[in-house]
Amino acid sequence: MDDIYMLADTIIFNRIGSNLKAARLKQNITQQSLADAADISLSSLKKIEKGEIGSFDSLLRVLRTLGKLDVFQPLVDEEQLSPSKYNELVHSIKSRRQRKRASRMYKSS
């Protein structure tokens, strides 16, 4: 497996496109059916499968329709605090100096 950081963007796009095409064919879906289900044009789907990904929105729609959207799961998950980090956070909030008095109210003239 290649280090993704060492690959050119065009190579990454081409691999994404060919993997999406393979997933579509494995599920026995025509390009037209996938384009219709993803609510994108047939020409947009053909471009995506050739590695010409011009619209992130279209890519998301295709991934969702093919059931492959989980590749983005790590990017949309919120970071979970470990119990020790949560405890540290709670104690740091509690240990902050709390106000003892209200501020003075000034009357405007």
C-alpha positions as CSV (number, residue, x, y, z in Angstrom):
1,M,0.0,0.0,0.0
2,D,1.3,3.4,-1.0
3,D,1.7,6.2,1.5
4,I,-1.2,8.5,0.6
5,Y,0.8,11.6,1.5
6,M,3.3,10.7,-1.2
7,L,0.7,10.3,-4.0
8,A,-0.2,13.1,-6.3
9,D,-3.7,14.5,-6.1
10,T,-4.5,13.2,-9.6
11,I,-3.5,9.7,-8.6
12,I,-5.7,9.8,-5.5
13,F,-8.7,11.1,-7.6
14,N,-8.1,8.4,-10.2
15,R,-8.0,5.7,-7.5
16,I,-11.2,7.0,-5.8
17,G,-13.0,7.1,-9.1
18,S,-12.0,3.6,-10.1
19,N,-12.9,2.2,-6.6
20,L,-16.3,3.9,-6.9
21,K,-16.8,2.3,-10.3
22,A,-15.8,-1.1,-9.0
23,A,-18.2,-0.7,-6.0
24,R,-21.0,0.3,-8.4
25,L,-20.3,-2.7,-10.7
26,K,-20.1,-5.1,-7.7
27,Q,-23.5,-3.9,-6.7
28,N,-24.7,-4.4,-10.3
29,I,-25.9,-0.8,-10.6
30,T,-25.8,1.1,-13.9
31,Q,-24.3,4.5,-14.2
32,Q,-27.7,6.0,-15.0
33,S,-29.4,4.3,-12.0
34,L,-26.6,5.5,-9.7
35,A,-26.7,9.0,-11.1
36,D,-30.5,9.1,-10.6
37,A,-30.4,7.7,-7.1
38,A,-27.6,10.2,-6.1
39,D,-29.5,13.0,-7.8
40,I,-26.5,14.0,-10.0
41,S,-26.2,14.1,-13.7
42,L,-24.9,11.1,-15.6
43,S,-22.0,13.2,-16.9
44,S,-21.0,14.2,-13.4
45,L,-20.9,10.5,-12.4
46,K,-18.9,9.6,-15.4
47,K,-16.4,12.3,-14.5
48,I,-16.2,11.1,-10.9
49,E,-15.5,7.6,-12.1
50,K,-12.7,8.9,-14.3
51,G,-11.1,10.7,-11.4
52,E,-12.4,14.1,-12.3
53,I,-14.0,15.0,-9.0
54,G,-15.2,18.5,-9.4
55,S,-17.8,18.7,-6.7
56,F,-17.5,17.4,-3.2
57,D,-21.3,17.4,-2.9
58,S,-21.6,15.1,-5.8
59,L,-18.9,12.8,-4.4
60,L,-20.8,12.6,-1.1
61,R,-24.0,11.8,-2.8
62,V,-22.4,8.9,-4.7
63,L,-20.7,7.6,-1.6
64,R,-23.9,7.7,0.3
65,T,-25.9,6.0,-2.4
66,L,-23.2,3.2,-2.7
67,G,-23.1,2.8,1.1
68,K,-19.5,3.9,1.3
69,L,-19.9,7.2,3.2
70,D,-18.3,5.6,6.3
71,V,-14.9,6.5,4.9
72,F,-15.6,10.0,6.3
73,Q,-16.6,8.7,9.8
74,P,-13.4,9.7,11.5
75,L,-13.8,13.2,10.2
76,V,-17.3,13.8,11.5
77,D,-16.9,12.1,14.9
78,E,-16.5,14.4,17.8
79,E,-13.4,13.8,19.9
80,Q,-14.3,11.8,23.0
81,L,-12.7,12.9,26.3
82,S,-11.1,10.1,28.3
83,P,-12.4,9.9,31.9
84,S,-9.1,11.3,33.2
85,K,-9.2,14.3,30.8
86,Y,-12.9,14.9,31.7
87,N,-12.0,14.8,35.4
88,E,-9.2,17.3,34.8
89,L,-11.5,19.6,32.9
90,V,-14.2,19.5,35.7
91,H,-11.6,20.2,38.4
92,S,-10.1,23.1,36.4
93,I,-13.5,24.7,36.1
94,K,-14.3,24.2,39.7
95,S,-10.9,25.6,40.8
96,R,-11.3,28.8,38.9
97,R,-11.9,31.8,41.1
98,Q,-15.5,32.3,41.6
99,R,-17.0,35.8,42.0
100,K,-17.9,36.7,45.5
101,R,-19.8,39.9,44.8
102,A,-21.9,41.5,42.1
103,S,-20.4,44.3,40.2
104,R,-21.5,47.9,41.0
105,M,-24.4,49.2,39.1
106,Y,-23.8,52.6,37.5
107,K,-26.6,54.9,36.8
108,S,-26.5,56.7,33.6
109,S,-27.1,60.4,33.7
